[in-house]
Amino acid sequence: MKVLVTGAEGYIGHILRVILVSAGYDITGLDTGYYREGWLYTDPDTRVIPRNISKDLRRITEADLQGYDTVIHLAELSNDPLGEYIPEITFDINHKGSVALAAMAKAAGVSRFIYTSSCSVYGVADGVVDEKSKVNPLTSYAKCKVLVEKEVSEMADSGFSPVFLRNATAYGASPRMRFDIVLNNLAGSAWTTRTIAMTSDGSPWRPLVHVRDICKAIQCVMEAPVDAVHAEIFNVGSTRSNYQIREIAEIIAEVFSGCELSFGPSGNDDRSYQVNFDKILRQLPGFQCDWNARKGAEELKQVFERVQMSPETFDFRPYTRLKALSHLQETGQINSELYWSQW
């Protein structure tokens, strides 16, 4: 199977392409390279991918997609803070760019299109939500996810099978690290400052999923019979891994012993949702999560010890999406529309 992975140099994308190459797939990566400076560690299983297209999502053509059986689409602007910083460009890339990519993939004869959505589409939820629940996106990032799911699902037919994976909030180690997601950020702070200073009371709920479990779900979708996944939405995670933010902080404080943990007042972030993940277990028997928050925190501690991570590394801009793009704009490397400047 020939597979194109967009966002292949990202936090999830790097882990995914290593896993898929090891499994024998013919992988090509595509990435515009915003975060290419960031590389936290090297593992023995790191692979060099021989083919990588360096190209903006918005400049992909149908010709770029010829000959692939599957497109796995990760290449969007993430996360919520970045989406609110530049909402117009977020919609240009995450909504219009993703829908155009799917349309070109269908025209090029790609049979399976795997789109990584997000549980953030649930926004604020009363009770436990599942794939049939009403969505309530509160941010530009989440609103784009809902639009893409709707518009790409309408393209489904006998020759084109889109699948939508609503990932819980990711965590865990990756050479292309991110420290702007909750568990990774708290772990990095615990290691470098010996403090976990919460700016809120930590009462909102979030489901978490390890980056390798996300990759496992993607591979299961690739290998599933078409009738099990055709135009389907799957929440990706484990029902046991719904946590209040304060619980995540307390787990980090226990793993990184000796840290000072403090909480603030009720915060301004209204997002809070608990998610049911039974559907993916039922329809994809090969999938179940191998990780939980404590195991992920222990993994991060081992990585930080191995690389002797410094505060400067923790704060290094490629590991925080908003910092990275702000720097590239401020130094004239990308323009106001986030295209690379032609020097």
Buried (B, 14 or more C-beta within 10 A) or exposed (E): BEBBBBBBBBBBBBBBBBBBBEEEBBBBBBBBEBBBEBBBBEEEEEEEBEEBBEBBBBEBEEEBBEEBBBBBBBBBBBBBEBBEBBBEBBBBBBBBBBBEBBBBBBEBBBBBBBBBBBBBBBBEBEEBBBBEBEBBBBBBBBBBBBBBBEBBBEBBEEEBBBBBBBBBBBBBBBBBBBBBBBBBBBBBBBBBEEEBBBEBBBEBBBBBBBBBBBBBBBBBBBEBEEEBBBBBBBBBBBBEBBBBBBBBBBBBBEBBEEBEBEBEEEBEEEBBBBBBBEBBBEBBEEBBBEBBBEBBBBBBBEBBEEEEBEEEBBEBBBBBBBBBBBBBBEEEEBEEEBEBEEE
